[in-house]
Each structure stands twice: as structure tokens, then as C-alpha cells.
Amino acid sequence: MNKLLIFIISIPIITNSQINPINFEVNGAGSNWTWTTFENDDNPTLEIVNNINSNGINSSSLVAKFTARVMGQPWSGCESLHGFDIGSFSLDSSNCIVKIMVYKSKISDVGIKFVDPTSAALPEIKITNSLTNEWEELTFNFCSRIGVFPLIKDQIVIFPDFDLNGRTDDVVVFFDNINFSSPSNTSSWDCVNNECVEFFNSSGNFVDSISCASQCYQSTTNNINSKNNSVYQVFNKLGVPIKHIQNNQIYFYMHKNGTVEKKLIIK
């Protein structure tokens, strides 16, 4: 008698959308996530607390509270759990504008970056708050990274007090209402000095960032000692800052305007 054998193969499915918004409410996203703090001395847990001021632009009931230790690193922060919390997604024209509300007692950078399942990441984009002791919404433009390695993200990392000047005391930062959206204006892209730069009008030569990236992010023999003074940091493919480059390695040059240039150093 012939027997029919059926094999069931489990194939992981990658979705193409992230959880949006992240608002830390009881029935919302963020409050029950597995947040991990890092590089923050004793790494106090990220807390979900009552809104410190619901009379301003942020009327939410609950918000996140991060305590940056005085002995913590300037880049101390918190991160979601790989593969579970924010979901798996790629940046595109519908989600490359990221906004976050912050309530800070000092002026310093806030950083956001996204990481792929192998822990590869481009450097964080940093924006400085301009207000203290009140809610302020900061806008991060990730549109120049559409179609750029690593493509699939499954983790968000937040640096609430990225202060290279150091801290004189513990600093408490509240943040809330992280949301993803498309640019509000018509966009185009163009390759400027080997960088794919977004224009919020139709003056660029490319109608989408993927076309621009394929033309712009080409291998180059430029090195870290380039006279391009817009470069302020160089990272390896894992997103780790480096001071010395090696031949035949890929590096990402972060510019002051938030754009990233991918370079392959060839001897």
C-alpha cells in the first residue's frame, strides 16, 4: 500500500509594517514592550508613568520615563525587543518621517536609530530639543535611507539624552507618541557629492530615493581624511563608530545634515 507523506515546512514571514503609533497607553503600543536600557551605569528600567504635563501639546495619559545616569555613557538609551515589539518593516515613502514628543529639563540631542535582525544598523539621527520643561515634538527625516542597507528593521533604539559634554547629575527625560508618516511635501532626490539628498520639491533628478541610492551610493576610494567637513562621524556596518579605517571594508559616513554616504575603501 502506498503511503503519502506530507512535510510541513515552517517559513518565517516578514511583514512590511511597523507598529504605529507608539503611545504607551494601556491599549496602545509600547507600554507592554520588552524595553532594555543600555550603557547607563546600573541601567534603571524604562518606566511607564503618568503624563508629567497633559495641558500642553501632549494630552496622553501615560508616557515613558528614562533616567540617564550621571555615570552613564553619553549614548545611553533604551531599545525594543528584536522581532516582537515594533514589528519587521522597511523604510519607504509612507513611514520615513519619524516624530517623537519629548519633555526635558535640559538642551541636548535626542537620537533614534533602527536595527535589523542581525544587529546591523546605520548610525542614529540626532535632533536637539529647543524647549525645556514642556513637551516638544521633534521630527527625524529618515527618507534618505530608503533602500539603503540594512533594509529590514525590527528594532527601534532611542537615545533620550545624547550628551557628549557629559552630565553633572542624573537626567530624567520623558518621551511619548512616536509616529511614522510620509513627508508632508512633494519630494524628489538627487545625488550631491556622492550623497542621496532629499529635496522637498520637484527640483531633484530622481522621483524616488531607491533610484537615487542605486546611482549615488557607489564604491569610492575616498577615505576618512577627506576634506569634506560635513562628515562628523564614520561607522562600520554594525553601526559602531570607528577612528581608523581598513582596506576592503564598507563604511558609512554620517554627515551633519543627517544624510549617510556608503563607501567601500579599496586599496
N, C-alpha and C positions, 0 to 999 in steps of 0.2 A: 504494500500500500504506500503510495506516495504521500509524503508529508510536506506541507507548506510551512516554511519558516519565515517569519516576519521579523525583521530587525527594525527597531525604532531608534533613530539617531536623534539625539538632542543637540540642536544647534542654537547657540546663543543669538538672541535677536537684539540688534542695536536700534534703539528708537532715535528719532531725529528731532526731539523737542525736549526742552528743559522745563523744570518746574517754574512757573511764572504766575504771579509774583512770589517773592519770599517775604512774608509779612509777620511771621512769628505769632500769629493769632492762634487761638485754641483749635479752630478748624482749618487753619491755613498751613502753609509750608514753613519749615524752619524751626518751629518750637520743639518738635519731637525728633529732630535730626541728630545724628551722632557727631556732634561737633568736637573737634580735637584742637586744643591750643598747643602752640609750639614756640620754642626759643624764648620763653617768658619766665625765666627763673624757676619757680615752683609750679608753673603752668596752672594757674587757677582756672576752674571750669568756666566756660561761657555760660552766663546766666540769662534766663528769660524773665524779665521783670516788668512791673507796671510802668507805663509811659511817664517819664520824668516831667513832661510838659505837653499836655494834649490840647492846649489852647492855641497853638500856632499852626504851622502848615501840616503837622503830623497829628492827626486825631486818633491814631491807633491806640488800642488798649494795652498791648504788650509789645515790648521791644527787646533787642539783645543788648547785653551789658558785657563789655570786655574791659578787664583791668590790666593795663600794661604796667608790669613791674619796673621799678626803678633800676633793678639789676638785670632786667630782661634785655634781649637784643633789640636794636632799633627796628628790625624787621619781624619782631614777634607778632603773632597773629593767630587766626583760627581757620580751620578747614573742614569741609563737609566730608562725609564718608564716600570713598570711591564706589561707584557703581550702584548706589542705592538712593542717596538723598536727592541730588539735583536732577538726576537722570542723565542719559547719554545724548549728546547733541553736537552739532557743528554750527559754527558761526555763519550766518548768512545775512541778507539784507533785511530780514524781518526781526533780527534779535541782536544786532551788533552794537546797538546803543544801550549801555547799562547804566542805570541810575540807582543811587543809594542815598538814603537820608541819614545824616549823622548829627549827633549832639556832642560837642566837645568843649572842654574848658580851655583849650589852647589851640594855636595855629600850628598845624603840621600836616604832613602828607597822609593821605589815605590811599592804600593800594589795593588793587584787585587783579587776580590772575586766574586762569583756568588751566587745569591739568588733565592729561589723558590717562587711560588705564595703566600705562607703563610708567607713570610719574614723569613723563616728558612734558615740558611746558615752555612757552615763551615768557620773558620777564613780565612782571606786573606793570600795569599802567598806574601812575600815581597822580592824584589831584590834591591840591592843597585847599583846605576849607578856608573861608574868609570870615566866618561868623563864629562867635563863641557864646556858650550858654544859651543857645537856641537852636532849633532844628534848621538844618540847611540841606538842600538836595544837591548832590554832586553828580556830574554826568561824565561817563567814561566812554570814549569812542574806540571800539574795537573793530571798526569796519575795514581798516587797512590790513587786518589779519584774516579776512575771509579767504579760504582756500590755501592758507599757509600752514605748514606742519607745526604742531600736530593737529590733525583735522578733527578728530573725535574727542570731545571733552566729557568728563564725568565727575569733575570735582571743582568746586569754587573755593578760592583761598582769599581771605580778607586780612589786610594789614591796617588796623584802625589808627595806629599812631606810629607811622614810619618816620622816625625822627633820628637822623644821623647825628644830630647835635647832642643826643643823649637826654636822659631825664634826670631831674633833681628830686623827683618823688614819684610815687605811683600815679598813673593817669587813668581815669575812668572815661571810657568812650561808649556812648550808646549809638546803635545803628539799627536801621529798620527799612522796610519797603524797598527791597532790591527788585528791580523790574527790568525786563528786556523788551526792546522795541526797535522799530526801524527809524532811520534818520527822518527828521521832520521835513527836510527839504529835498528836492531833486538832487541826486548825487551823480558824479562821474569821477573817474580816476585817471591818473596819468603817472608816468614814470619820471621822477625827478631825482637826478643824482643816484640812480640805482635804488630808489625807494618808491614804493607804490603809494602815492599820496591821494587822499580823497579831497575832491572839491565839491562843495555843497551847491553846485550849479552845473550847467551842461558844458563847461569850458574844457573838461578833460577829454582825452582821446579814446577812453575806454568807458563803455556803459556799465560794466560790472567789474568788481575787484578781482575775480578769478582770471579774467582775460589779462588784466593789468599785471597780476602777480606772475603769470606764466612768461610775460615779457620782461618783467622788471627784476625778479629775483633770480638772476643768473649767476653762475660761478664767477668769481673775481679774484684777482691776486692782490687786491688791496689788503693791507694789514692794519693792526691795531694802532700803529703810529701814524695813521692817516691824518692829514691836516684838517680834515673835516671837523670843525669844532662843535658841530651839533651832536656828535656822538658823546654820550656821557657814561655809558656802561656797555660791556661786552659780556655775553653769556654763552655757555656751551649748550648743547641740545637738550640738556636736562634742566635748563633754566638757572644754572649755578653761575654766579659772577666769577669771571676769571681775569687775571692780570697778565698772564703770559700765554701766547698762542703757540700752537704746534702745527706743523705742516700736515696737509691732507685731512684736515678736520673741518667740520661745519660749525660756524659760529653765528650768533645773532647779535647784530649791532643795534642797540636801543638809542634812539635819538631823543632830543629834548622835547620834540613835538609829539612823542608817543608812537611814531612810526618805527618799524623794525626792518632792518636790512639783513638778509641772509647771505652769508659769504662762505665760500669754500677756499681755504688757504692752500695753494698748490705750490710746491717747490719745483 
